[in-house]
Amino acid sequence: MKTTIYYFSGTGNSLKVAKNLAEKLGHTEVIPITSAIKENSGILFSSERVGIVYPVYIWGIPQIVSKFIKKISKTNKINYLFAIATNHTQVAGSLMILANRLRSRRLKLSAGFSVIMPNSYTLSQKEHSMDNLKPLFTASEKRLDEISLLIKDENECEIERGPLNQRIINTGLINHFVSFIFPWLDIPFSTDNKCISCGLCEKICPVQNIKLRKGKPVWLHKCEQCFRCINLCPQQSIQYLNKTSGKFRYKNPYVNLDDLIKK
Ligand SMILES: Cc1cc2nc3c(=O)[nH]c(=O)nc-3n(C[C@H](O)[C@H](O)[C@H](O)COP(=O)(O)O)c2cc1C
């Protein structure tokens, strides 16, 4: 049976997961959410098995995933809908938010899986190099083997969630309030004196939130908080407050830049 996977990815983890899963399932189309939401009319699925792969941001879901769900046509008839939330150990209530949003489009999330990947949140980055990340990639690959079998069987699985306190405090309270100011959370981004005006940040932002003015990036307050700009800046010149200077920058090593910025 054909499967369609829609994904959003900042630093490549979710793209890597989407691609791996597509290989394991076979006969699968992988579509960036950034291009799917450009449809003027309601989004119609081209297969009866559909998946959404996205990163957990601030214990919730990226705004662009919410926008995508709002655009899904209510006339879709599908057999099986699944989601994978890539995260760095705190999935919290993210997949439950997703299931609720989907319900409002008359869609039932049959399975919601958490897959742990390296951290893209530079502020809490503890790594110093790629060297320690290998076991995490091996574990996620194994996890995807299990998940792909469940998806092939179209198993109805319990939606994965973090502990109750994480769901109440982190998702229910913090994510809920932060979601009102989410696009403006780019105010603390800036460049330091290492910026060489190469313009890569403008080119790679998935939602065109960065424009170069007088050779320096300006953030336009429609930010998805994907942290692609800060992680991929070749000079490591982009900073968030004074909390990121000298910290390790991360991009999934198994995806290339062209794939990541494909619309
Ligand atoms: C702004 C931001 C917030 C994040 N919040 C969480 C979180 O609440 N819980 C968690 O486990 N990981 C969190 N992460 C880590 C990402 O979910 C994780 O690294 C993910 O795999 C990144 O996927 P991507 O490369 O496809 O963007 C956050 C990352 C960013 C940039």
The ligand as an SDF file (V2000), in Angstrom:
LIG
                    3D

 31 33  0  0  0  0  0  0  0  0999 V2000
   13.4310   25.7490   20.0200 C   0  0  0  0  0  0  0  0  0  0  0  0
   13.5870   24.2760   20.3190 C   0  0  0  0  0  0  0  0  0  0  0  0
   12.8310   23.7020   21.3200 C   0  0  0  0  0  0  0  0  0  0  0  0
   12.9620   22.3450   21.6070 C   0  0  0  0  0  0  0  0  0  0  0  0
   12.1540   21.8030   22.5720 N   0  0  0  0  0  0  0  0  0  0  0  0
   12.2670   20.4840   22.8630 C   0  0  0  0  0  0  0  0  0  0  0  0
   11.3990   19.8870   23.8380 C   0  0  0  0  0  0  0  0  0  0  0  0
   10.5110   20.5270   24.3900 O   0  0  0  0  0  0  0  0  0  0  0  0
   11.5710   18.5780   24.1360 N   0  0  0  0  0  0  0  0  0  0  0  0
   12.5660   17.8160   23.5360 C   0  0  0  0  0  0  0  0  0  0  0  0
   12.6980   16.6410   23.8690 O   0  0  0  0  0  0  0  0  0  0  0  0
   13.3620   18.3420   22.5590 N   0  0  0  0  0  0  0  0  0  0  0  0
   13.2270   19.6560   22.2130 C   0  0  0  0  0  0  0  0  0  0  0  0
   14.0240   20.1860   21.2310 N   0  0  0  0  0  0  0  0  0  0  0  0
   14.9570   19.3020   20.4910 C   0  0  0  0  0  0  0  0  0  0  0  0
   14.3450   18.8320   19.1740 C   0  0  0  0  0  0  0  0  0  0  0  0
   13.0180   18.4130   19.3480 O   0  0  0  0  0  0  0  0  0  0  0  0
   15.1300   17.6560   18.5580 C   0  0  0  0  0  0  0  0  0  0  0  0
   16.4900   17.9230   18.5080 O   0  0  0  0  0  0  0  0  0  0  0  0
   14.5780   17.3360   17.1820 C   0  0  0  0  0  0  0  0  0  0  0  0
   14.9720   16.0490   16.8040 O   0  0  0  0  0  0  0  0  0  0  0  0
   15.0110   18.3430   16.1080 C   0  0  0  0  0  0  0  0  0  0  0  0
   14.5070   17.9130   14.8670 O   0  0  0  0  0  0  0  0  0  0  0  0
   14.8450   18.6250   13.4820 P   0  0  0  0  0  0  0  0  0  0  0  0
   16.3250   18.4470   13.2590 O   0  0  0  0  0  0  0  0  0  0  0  0
   14.0440   17.8780   12.4900 O   0  0  0  0  0  0  0  0  0  0  0  0
   14.4520   20.0600   13.6200 O   0  0  0  0  0  0  0  0  0  0  0  0
   13.8910   21.5420   20.8970 C   0  0  0  0  0  0  0  0  0  0  0  0
   14.6500   22.1260   19.8650 C   0  0  0  0  0  0  0  0  0  0  0  0
   14.4940   23.4750   19.5790 C   0  0  0  0  0  0  0  0  0  0  0  0
   15.3110   24.0850   18.4680 C   0  0  0  0  0  0  0  0  0  0  0  0
  1  2  1  0
  2  3  1  0
  2 30  2  0
  3  4  2  0
  4  5  1  0
  4 28  1  0
  5  6  2  0
  6  7  1  0
  6 13  1  0
  7  8  2  0
  7  9  1  0
  9 10  1  0
 10 11  2  0
 10 12  1  0
 12 13  2  0
 13 14  1  0
 14 15  1  0
 14 28  1  0
 15 16  1  0
 16 17  1  0
 16 18  1  0
 18 19  1  0
 18 20  1  0
 20 21  1  0
 20 22  1  0
 22 23  1  0
 23 24  1  0
 24 25  2  0
 24 26  1  0
 24 27  1  0
 28 29  2  0
 29 30  1  0
 30 31  1  0
M  END
$$$$
